[in-house]
């Protein structure tokens, strides 16, 4: 599991994928989320604006990522 540290209260799911360098563009993130390829806390999430907060776990491409506060 990898930890991604954010300096804000929350980060949107699409922005998280870009911030963690899991995708190259916001458009790519939007498509992957819409296709149901991203899980948040163990459940498929198709809302690209989903607010992620420290403690949330994102699963993408077989790898788990945890959001942590700075």
N, C-alpha and C positions, 0 to 999 in steps of 0.2 A: 504494500500500500504506500502510495506517495502522498506527501502532505503539501498542499498549496496554501501559502500564507497570503491573506488579503489584509489591507490596511483600512478597509471601510467596514461599515456595519453589515453589509451584504453585497453580493455580486449576482447579477443575472446569469442564468445558465448559459446563454449564448456567449456572453462576455467571458465567463469562466473558461469555456473551451478555447477561446482565443488567448486569454491571459496565460493559461497553462501550456500554450503552444501545442494543443492537440489538433487544431485545425489552422489553416492558413488565413481564412477569411470569415467574416460574419455570415456571408451567404452559405458557405459550406456548413457552418455550425447550424444554421437554420434548417437546411435540408436533412442533416443527420438527426436532429432533434425531431423533426416532423416525421421522419421514417421510423421513429421509435427505437433508435440505436443507442440511446443514452438512458441510464437508470439513475434515479435520485433516491437515496435511502432504500435501495432494493426494488423499487418499482419503476417501470417504464414511465418516462415523463416526456410529453409532447408539447409542453409549454416552454417556449424559448425564453420567456420573461420570468420564469420561476426564480424566486429570490432564494439564493443559497446563503446560509449563515454558518458561522463556525460550528463544527460538529457534524455537518451534513457530509454524506458520502456519495460520490458520483462514480458510476461504473461506465467505462467507455472502452471499447475494443479489448475487453478482457482484463482491464486493469482498474483497480480501485484507487480513487483519489479522495482525500479528506480535506475539507476546508478548515483552516485554522486562522485565528486572529493574530495580528502582529504583536 
